[in-house]
Amino acid sequence: EVERYYVYGSNKAKITLVGDVVGSIFPTMPVNASTLLNLPMESAEQNMFSFAANLYTIMYMRLINQRNRTIEKEAFKHLNIGYQRQMSYMVPDGSFSLFRADWNQSASSVWLTAYCARIFQDASFYEWENFIYIDPKVMERNVAYLLRHQTPAGSFYEVTWLPDRKVNDSSNYKTRYYEPNHHYNISLTAHVLITLVTVKDFSGSLGSKVALSQQRAVQYLDQKLVYLK
């Protein structure tokens, strides 16, 4: 009497309840944090996603008082490999390219550079300096590159292709036609602004330049969001 409600060979579904607010995003049930500890992959973007997954896994375990020394040791091993690999994508001007120079379409990316600087700042945790050390000069060079890609109006523009077009409606900003209200770049500007607020302790005059850039970006977003409403 029960079997007649089912079709042989049809798909099956399973529901699992986990007493953890982030449990549902983990790939195993019950949650097994070690499943997120992966070595980096091919492109700079994939490598940085892997780096972030390892980083936030051990940060989360620390915050919920479930630290595991074995998992942390493995995570820091992957983090150091990921950091070294990511530096191979760094260009002398302080930016990160999507691929290495020997690959096609390896131009620098404003979106990726902002993302890398923000993740590196999160990894610069004083308790972990003996396990992974992020050179602060790297983040300063990243931020200096970002500041060079802010328009007079306050928005930030991309200079290369990105699969995610919602943050890339300004590709080739300087070489293509320009209209004051054509390239809004709201998502990209917000993305870079979050990085500028996150990264701290700049040397020299860079700090004042960042503060001014933040102010211009906030004003731009305020104006455009009101305009779009």
N, C-alpha and C positions, 0 to 999 in steps of 0.2 A: 504493500500500500504506500510505502514511502518512496520506493525506487521509481514509481511511475511519474514522479514530479521532476525527474532528472533525465537529461539526454546523454546517452553514453558518449564519452569522449569530449564532452563540453568542458569549458574552462572552470577552474575552481578558484575560490577566493578564501583568504584567511584573515581574520581580524585579531590583532594582538594589542593588549592594553599594557602601557608602560608608565610607571609612576615617575616620569621625568618630563619636564616641559620641552626638552629638546630630543627626547628619545626617538621621536618619529622620523627625524632626519638621518639617523644613523643607519648604516646598511645591514645591521644584524639585529635580531630580537632574540633574547634580551640584549640590551646595549652592550657592545664590546668595543671599547674605545680603540683597541689595537687595530681594528679593521680600517681606521682612518689614517693610519700611519703608512703613507705611501712614498716611494721614491719619486723624484721629479720626472716629467715627461719631456716631449720634444720642444714645444714652443715656449717662449718666455712667459706668456700668459698662463699656460697649463702648469708650468713649473712654479709660478707664484701662487696659483690656486692650491697646489699641493703643499707648498710651504705654509700657507695660511691654515690649511686643514690640520696639519701637524701642530702648528703653534696654538691654535684655539682649542684643540683637543686637550693639550696638557694644561692650558690656562683654565679651562672649564673644570677639569678634574681637581685642580688646585683649589678653586673657589668652592667646590662642593665637598671638600675634605675627603676626596677619594684618590689621593696621590698614590701612584704605583711606580716605584723606583725602576723596575724593569722596563715598563712602558716608557717612562721619561727618558731613560738611557737610549732606547731605540729611537724615540722621537727626536732627541737632540742630534743623534747621528744623522737622521734624515734632514733635519733643519740645516746642519752645517754643509751637507752635500748640496742641498737646495740653494743655499746662499752663495756658495762658490759657483754653482752652475749659473745662477742668475746674473752674477757679475760678468759672465762671459757674454751677456747680451747688452751690457752697458756700453754706451758710445762716449767718446771723449768729451762731448758737450754736456754730459751729465744726464742724458736721457737713456731710456731703455728701448730697444728695438724689438719688434715682434718675433723676428728670427735673427739668426746670426748673419754676418755679412756674406757668407758663402751661400745663403739661401736667397730665393727670390722674395720680393716684397718685404725687405728687411728694414724699411725706414723706421725712424723713431716714432713713438706714440705718446701723445700727451696723456691720454687716458691711462695707459699702462704705467707710465712714469709716476703719475699721481698715486696709483694703486700700490706700486712697489714701495714708495716712500712711506705711505701710511702703514703698511704691514711691517716694514722694517722698524718703524717707530714703536709699534706694539711689541716687537720682539726685543727691543732694547730695555729689558727689565733688569734692574740692578741685582736681583737674586740669581740671575742666570748668566751673568757676565763670564763666569768661569766655564760655562758650557757652550755658549754661543755669544760672539761679540760682533755687533754691527757697527761698522765704522761710521761715526756721525758725519764725517766729511762726505760720505756717499749721499746721505739724505740732503745735505746742504746743496750739493751739486744738482740733485734731482729737483729741489725746490727752485733753485736759480734758473734751471731750464724751464720750469713751469711759468715763472714770472715773465719770461721772454715771449710767451704765447698768450698774453692777455691783451685784448683789444682796448683802445682808448675808452670804450663804453663800459668796460669792466668784465666782459665775458671772456671765456677761454675757448680757443678753437683747436681743432685737431688738424694734424698735418699728414696723416696717412689713412689708409683704409682700416675699417674695423667691421667685423661681421654684425655688431650690434649697432644699428643705425640711429637709435634714439639718442646716442651720445656722439654721433658723428655726422651731423648735418652741416658741418663747416669744413669738410675736407678740401684741402688746397685753398684755404681762405684767401691767401695773398695773391694767388695766381689766377683765380677765377673772378667772376663779376662780384661786386660788392654793393649791397644796398643796406642802409642802416638797420632796417628791421627784417632783413631777409633771413639771417642766421641767428636764431634765438639762442641755441646752445644752452638751454636751461639745465638739462641733465648733466652735461659735461661741466658746466660752470659750478654747479652744486657739488659735483664729485671732486673737483680740484679744491674747492673751498673747504670741504671737510678735511682734506689732506693738509691744507695750510693751517687750519686750526689745530690739527692733531700733532704735527711735527713741532718740536720745541727746541729751545736752546741753540739759537743761531749765533754764529760769530760775526764780528764786524758790523757792517751796516745792513746785512741781509735781514736782520730782525725788523728794522724799521720799514724796509721795502715790503716785507711780507705783511706787516700790519696794514700798510696802505693798500696793498693788493686785496687783502681781506675786506676792507671797507668798501672798495670799489665793487668787488664781486657781490657783496651783500646788497648794496644799493641797486646794482643791475638786476639782481633776482627779484628784489622788491618791486621795482618798476615793471618788469616784464610779467611777473605773476599777476599784478593788479591789472595790467593791460590785457592779458589773456582772459581774465575773468569777465 
